[in-house]
Amino acid sequence: MPNIYETISPEWQLRLAVRTKSPSQLALTFAAYAGQFYDRASFDDLARRVSDLYADVNDTQAHEFRDRLNRRLCDRFHEPVVWETVAPDDNRPA
């Protein structure tokens, strides 16, 4: 019999985590696995998606998640998450 996480999409897995875990709990979990991501940009993208899901419910929870995650990352000697991204300018010379 498959586990529940094997039967739902990754997006719904994130939604379920946000609904069942507090921002501080999820921030601790994310920080613990930060070094497991080969591509740090993917980690930051995932953290931004989770922050957005918390913001859909409550901006305070999103802020708590971002603050706690950045604090835990710094405690583990990792760079903080890049929360604001800028789209590349297509008209800029290469």
C-alpha positions as CSV (number, residue, x, y, z in Angstrom):
1,M,0.0,0.0,0.0
2,P,1.5,3.4,-1.0
3,N,2.2,6.1,1.6
4,I,-0.1,9.2,1.4
5,Y,2.8,11.4,0.1
6,E,3.2,9.1,-2.8
7,T,-0.4,9.6,-3.9
8,I,-0.6,13.4,-4.0
9,S,1.3,15.9,-6.1
10,P,4.2,17.9,-4.6
11,E,2.1,21.1,-4.7
12,W,-0.5,19.4,-2.5
13,Q,2.2,18.0,-0.2
14,L,3.3,21.6,0.4
15,R,-0.3,22.7,1.0
16,L,-0.8,19.9,3.5
17,A,2.5,20.8,5.3
18,V,1.4,24.4,5.6
19,R,-2.0,23.4,7.0
20,T,-0.6,21.0,9.5
21,K,2.6,22.5,10.6
22,S,3.3,25.9,12.3
23,P,5.6,28.3,10.5
24,S,8.3,27.7,13.1
25,Q,8.1,23.9,12.7
26,L,8.4,24.1,8.9
27,A,11.2,26.6,9.1
28,L,13.2,24.2,11.3
29,T,12.6,21.3,8.9
30,F,13.6,23.4,5.9
31,A,16.8,24.6,7.6
32,A,17.7,21.0,8.5
33,Y,17.6,20.0,4.9
34,A,19.2,23.1,3.3
35,G,22.5,21.4,2.6
36,Q,20.7,18.5,0.8
37,F,19.8,20.7,-2.1
38,Y,22.4,20.6,-4.9
39,D,21.0,23.8,-6.4
40,R,20.4,26.5,-3.8
41,A,18.1,28.4,-6.2
42,S,15.7,25.4,-6.0
43,F,15.7,25.5,-2.2
44,D,15.0,29.3,-2.3
45,D,12.2,28.8,-4.8
46,L,10.6,26.1,-2.6
47,A,10.9,28.3,0.5
48,R,9.2,31.2,-1.4
49,R,6.4,28.9,-2.5
50,V,5.8,27.8,1.1
51,S,5.9,31.5,2.3
52,D,3.3,32.3,-0.4
53,L,1.1,29.5,0.9
54,Y,1.3,30.9,4.4
55,A,0.6,34.4,3.1
56,D,-2.6,33.1,1.5
57,V,-3.8,32.3,5.0
58,N,-2.2,35.0,7.1
59,D,0.7,37.5,6.4
60,T,1.9,37.2,9.9
61,Q,2.5,33.4,9.5
62,A,4.4,34.1,6.2
63,H,6.6,36.6,8.0
64,E,7.2,34.2,10.9
65,F,8.2,31.5,8.5
66,R,10.7,33.8,6.6
67,D,12.2,35.2,9.8
68,R,12.6,31.8,11.5
69,L,14.0,30.1,8.4
70,N,16.6,32.9,7.8
71,R,17.6,32.8,11.4
72,R,18.1,29.0,11.4
73,L,20.0,29.1,8.1
74,C,22.4,31.6,9.6
75,D,22.8,29.5,12.7
76,R,23.9,26.7,10.4
77,F,26.3,28.9,8.4
78,H,24.1,29.1,5.3
79,E,23.1,32.2,3.4
80,P,19.6,33.5,4.0
81,V,16.9,32.9,1.4
82,V,16.5,35.4,-1.4
83,W,12.9,36.3,-0.9
84,E,12.5,39.0,-3.5
85,T,13.5,38.0,-7.0
86,V,13.8,40.3,-10.0
87,A,12.8,39.1,-13.5
88,P,15.7,39.4,-16.0
89,D,15.5,42.4,-18.3
90,D,15.3,41.1,-21.8
91,N,16.4,44.5,-23.3
92,R,19.6,44.6,-21.3
93,P,22.8,44.0,-23.4
94,A,24.6,40.8,-22.7
